[in-house]
Amino acid sequence: ALLISLFLLLFYLKRRPLSLFFTAIIGSFVWQSTSQYGAILLISMYMVLQQDDIEPKAPSVGSVRLIKSGWVVVLILSVVACVVLWLFLPSSTIRQGEVASLGNRLARFVSHTPTLIACIIAILTMIGSSRLVGSVFSSWRSVRPHLLILAVASLLIPALIVRTISNPNVPNVSNFLLVLRAVILPPYLEGKFLLAPLTLTVFWGPAILLMVFYWRDVCVELRRLGPGAVAIVGITLLLGLATEPRFILGGYPFLVLALVLVLERLKPSRPFLYAFFALSILYAEFWLKLNIPPWKEWPLFDGGQEFPKQMMLMHLGMFMSMTSYFIHLPVVIISGWWLMRVRPKIS
């Protein structure tokens, strides 16, 4: 799936529509969202944003501080609200996972609110200004008719093939509504604040932390890549809320490219390179032993909240136990602090 996403990015940048079209069709049988991403990239392949939209006027320092302070207040209030729920509601009504009682839904809602607000702020920052929407519509005339036809075909052909070969008596257990519910209110979230960015960092490594630190500059590079890149990353941010690291596969290469373009201008120092290398080794965890016997339960997810099975599942937010959460959280915080200290500053 990651290889397919890299091909989408490559053919989009090189403006090779036929290669992109066939990649979208073939890739849709590897990763479900590939055909949708391919259609977006085909339509926007020749769209170019105006310079004022790529680098809009930055908000005032006071506004940025107000947003940051407001978000911290929301985080603190959410923590307090969750503690109150745990104190005044029976724990059995909260620890019901997806079989959601009112207490469980409230606990998941207050735990998810800070991350949801942060995602909205990130998307608005990526859009940059209200003029961007008008700029996209004004560049609609640059959409070539044959690319529009290819985009529609990249959506219809995989759908028709799937409909033809599928058994209509077997329900689709992984559908759009299931993903939407996971994005709005992820299961098994109660009490795990900022679980989505935590699990993405643990799974994908320190590059995620750098994207957060340089987000405004990453957004400029994404807008420079075009509306297609902006749209795909916007969808990726929303899918990341589901706490399933694999959900961002389609947009991850676009994010990494934008981050690399930012770092190329900054000339990273040796301490930064050493820190990034060390953290990459730490987060890669090729040194971590997973096959620790015995596994008493099968299938995999039965008993997955307990070790040794948790060794396999502790990087996936949906299955991360509270013990693993409190192991990962300080590691990510310390990693972020270290990178903040040595990262190259933007002049």
C-alpha positions in Angstrom: 0.0 0.0 0.0 2.9 2.4 0.8 4.5 1.6 -2.5 1.3 2.3 -4.4 1.0 5.6 -2.6 4.6 6.5 -3.6 3.7 5.7 -7.2 0.6 8.0 -7.0 2.9 10.8 -5.7 5.6 10.2 -8.3 3.2 10.1 -11.3 1.4 13.2 -10.0 4.6 15.2 -9.7 5.8 14.0 -13.2 2.4 14.7 -14.7 2.0 11.2 -16.2 -1.8 10.8 -16.2 -2.0 7.3 -17.8 0.5 5.9 -15.3 -1.4 7.5 -12.5 -4.7 6.1 -13.8 -3.5 2.5 -14.0 -1.9 2.8 -10.6 -5.2 4.1 -9.2 -7.1 1.1 -10.6 -4.6 -1.6 -9.7 -3.9 0.0 -6.3 -7.5 0.1 -5.3 -7.2 -3.7 -4.9 -4.3 -3.1 -2.6 -5.6 -0.2 -0.5 -9.3 0.9 -0.7 -8.8 4.6 -0.9 -6.3 4.5 -3.8 -8.9 5.0 -6.5 -10.4 8.1 -4.7 -6.9 9.6 -4.2 -6.0 8.8 -7.8 -9.2 10.6 -9.0 -8.4 13.7 -6.9 -4.8 13.8 -8.3 -5.9 13.4 -11.9 -8.4 16.2 -11.7 -5.9 18.6 -10.0 -2.8 17.5 -11.9 -2.5 20.9 -13.8 -4.0 23.1 -11.1 -1.6 25.8 -9.8 -2.4 28.0 -6.8 -1.6 31.7 -6.8 1.5 32.8 -4.8 -0.6 34.8 -2.4 -2.6 31.6 -1.6 0.5 29.5 -1.3 2.1 31.8 1.3 -0.8 33.9 2.7 -0.3 36.5 5.3 0.6 34.9 8.6 -1.7 35.4 11.6 -0.6 37.7 14.3 1.5 36.4 17.2 -1.4 37.3 19.5 -3.8 35.2 17.5 -1.5 32.2 17.5 -1.0 32.4 21.3 -4.7 32.7 21.8 -5.4 29.5 19.8 -2.6 27.6 21.6 -3.8 28.8 25.0 -7.4 28.0 24.1 -6.4 24.5 23.1 -4.5 23.9 26.3 -7.6 25.0 28.3 -9.7 22.5 26.3 -7.2 19.7 27.1 -7.1 20.5 30.8 -10.9 20.7 31.0 -11.2 17.4 29.1 -8.8 15.7 31.6 -10.8 17.1 34.5 -14.1 15.9 33.0 -12.8 12.4 32.4 -11.6 12.2 36.0 -15.0 13.3 37.2 -16.7 10.6 35.1 -14.4 7.9 36.5 -15.1 9.1 40.1 -18.9 9.4 39.8 -19.9 6.7 37.3 -19.4 3.0 37.9 -16.3 1.8 36.1 -18.3 -1.0 34.5 -20.4 1.6 32.6 -17.2 3.2 31.2 -15.1 0.1 30.3 -17.4 -1.3 27.8 -15.5 -0.5 24.7 -17.6 -0.4 21.5 -20.7 -1.7 23.4 -21.2 1.9 24.4 -23.1 2.9 27.4 -23.8 6.6 28.1 -20.8 6.7 30.4 -18.5 5.1 27.9 -19.6 7.5 25.1 -19.0 10.5 27.4 -15.6 9.2 28.4 -14.6 8.7 24.8 -16.0 12.1 23.8 -14.1 14.1 26.4 -11.0 12.1 25.6 -11.3 12.7 21.9 -12.2 16.4 22.0 -8.6 17.9 22.2 -7.4 15.8 19.3 -10.4 16.6 17.2 -10.0 20.3 17.8 -6.2 20.1 17.0 -7.1 18.3 13.7 -9.5 21.1 12.8 -6.9 23.7 13.5 -4.3 21.8 11.4 -6.7 21.5 8.5 -7.5 25.3 8.7 -3.8 26.1 8.8 -3.3 23.9 5.7 -6.0 25.8 3.8 -4.3 29.0 4.8 -7.0 31.5 3.8 -10.5 31.7 2.6 -9.2 32.7 -0.8 -7.8 29.2 -1.4 -11.3 27.8 -2.2 -11.9 30.6 -4.7 -8.4 30.1 -6.2 -9.2 26.4 -6.7 -12.5 27.2 -8.5 -10.8 29.8 -10.6 -8.2 27.3 -11.8 -11.0 24.8 -12.7 -10.6 25.7 -16.4 -7.1 24.1 -16.2 -8.8 20.7 -15.7 -8.4 18.9 -19.0 -11.5 16.9 -20.2 -9.5 13.7 -20.7 -8.2 13.9 -17.1 -11.8 14.3 -15.8 -12.8 11.2 -17.8 -9.9 9.2 -16.4 -10.7 10.3 -12.9 -14.3 9.1 -13.2 -13.1 5.8 -14.8 -10.6 5.3 -11.9 -13.6 5.3 -9.5 -16.1 3.3 -11.6 -13.9 0.5 -12.9 -12.8 -0.9 -9.5 -16.3 -0.5 -8.2 -17.8 -2.5 -11.1 -15.1 -5.2 -10.8 -15.8 -5.6 -7.1 -19.5 -5.6 -7.6 -19.1 -8.3 -10.3 -16.9 -10.7 -8.3 -18.4 -10.2 -4.9 -20.8 -12.5 -3.1 -23.9 -10.3 -2.5 -24.9 -12.5 0.4 -21.8 -11.6 2.4 -22.0 -8.2 4.2 -19.2 -5.7 3.9 -18.0 -5.5 7.5 -15.5 -2.7 6.7 -17.6 0.1 5.3 -17.5 3.8 5.1 -19.9 4.3 8.1 -17.7 2.1 10.3 -14.6 4.3 9.4 -16.7 7.5 10.0 -17.7 6.3 13.4 -14.1 5.5 14.3 -13.0 9.0 13.1 -15.7 10.8 15.1 -15.6 8.7 18.2 -12.8 6.0 18.2 -13.5 2.9 20.2 -11.4 2.0 23.3 -10.4 5.6 23.7 -11.7 6.4 27.2 -9.0 8.1 29.3 -6.3 8.0 26.5 -5.9 11.7 25.6 -4.1 12.6 22.3 -4.2 8.9 21.4 -4.2 9.6 17.7 -1.0 11.6 17.5 0.6 9.3 20.0 -0.1 6.1 18.1 0.9 7.8 14.8 4.2 8.8 16.3 4.9 5.5 17.9 4.1 3.7 14.6 5.6 6.0 12.0 8.5 7.5 14.0 10.0 11.0 14.8 9.0 12.4 11.4 5.5 12.9 12.8 6.9 15.1 15.6 8.8 17.2 13.1 5.6 17.6 11.0 3.9 19.0 14.1 6.8 21.4 14.9 7.1 22.7 11.3 3.4 22.3 10.4 2.9 25.9 9.1 5.9 25.5 6.7 4.8 22.0 5.8 1.4 23.4 4.8 3.2 26.0 2.5 5.0 23.2 0.7 1.7 21.2 0.4 0.0 24.2 -1.2 2.9 24.6 -3.5 2.5 20.9 -4.6 -1.1 21.8 -5.6 -4.7 21.4 -4.5 -4.5 17.6 -5.0 -1.8 17.3 -2.3 -3.8 19.5 0.0 -7.0 17.5 -0.4 -5.3 14.2 0.2 -3.5 15.3 3.3 -6.7 16.8 4.6 -8.4 13.5 4.2 -5.4 11.8 5.8 -5.6 14.0 8.9 -9.2 13.1 9.4 -8.5 9.4 8.9 -5.7 9.6 11.5 -8.3 10.4 14.1 -9.4 6.8 14.0 -6.2 5.8 15.9 -5.3 3.3 13.2 -1.8 4.2 11.9 -2.4 2.3 8.6 -5.2 4.7 7.7 -2.8 7.4 6.8 -0.8 5.3 4.3 -2.3 7.1 1.3 -1.2 10.6 2.4 2.0 9.8 4.3 4.4 10.1 1.3 2.9 13.6 0.6 3.6 14.6 4.1 7.1 13.3 4.1 7.9 15.1 0.9 6.6 18.4 2.3 8.7 17.9 5.4 11.8 17.1 3.4 11.4 20.2 1.4 11.2 22.3 4.6 14.3 20.7 6.1 16.3 21.2 2.9 16.0 24.9 3.4 17.0 24.8 7.0 20.4 23.0 6.9 20.0 20.7 9.9 22.9 20.6 12.4 24.8 17.5 13.5 23.1 17.3 16.9 19.7 17.3 15.1 20.8 14.5 12.7 22.2 12.4 15.6 19.0 12.9 17.6 16.8 12.0 14.6 18.9 9.0 13.8 18.8 7.7 17.4 15.0 8.2 17.7 14.5 6.5 14.3 16.3 3.4 15.6 14.3 3.6 18.8 10.9 3.9 17.1 11.7 1.3 14.4 11.8 -1.4 17.1 13.3 -4.0 14.9 15.1 -5.0 18.2 11.9 -5.7 20.0 11.1 -9.3 20.5 7.4 -10.1 19.6 7.2 -13.9 19.5 7.1 -14.4 23.2 5.3 -17.7 24.0 2.9 -18.9 25.1 -0.2 -17.2 23.4 -3.1 -18.8 25.1 -5.9 -17.2 23.2 -6.6 -17.2 19.5 -7.6 -15.3 17.4 -5.0 -12.5 17.8 -7.3 -9.9 19.4 -8.6 -12.1 22.1 -6.6 -11.3 25.2 -4.8 -8.6 23.3 -4.8 -6.1 26.1 -2.5 -8.4 28.1 1.2 -9.1 27.5 2.7 -10.9 25.6 0.1 -10.2 22.9 0.2 -6.5 23.8 3.8 -6.5 22.5 2.3 -7.0 19.0 -0.7 -4.7 19.4 0.7 -1.8 21.6 1.4 0.4 18.5 -2.2 0.4 17.3 -4.3 3.0 19.1 -7.4 1.0 18.9 -5.8 -1.9 20.8 -3.2 -0.1 22.9 -3.7 -1.0 26.6 -3.6 1.7 29.3 -0.3 0.2 30.4 1.2 0.6 26.9 -0.3 4.1 26.7 1.5 5.2 29.8 4.7 3.7 28.6 4.6 5.4 25.2 3.4 8.8 26.4 6.5 9.8 28.3 8.7 8.4 25.5 7.0 10.5 22.9 7.1 13.6 25.2 10.8 13.3 25.9 11.5 12.6 22.2 9.6 15.8 21.3 11.5 17.8 23.9 14.8 16.5 22.5 13.9 17.3 18.9 12.6 20.7 19.9 16.0 21.5 21.5 18.1 20.6 18.6 15.9 21.2 15.6 17.0 23.9 13.1 15.2 27.2 13.6 13.3 28.9 10.9 14.5 32.5 10.4 
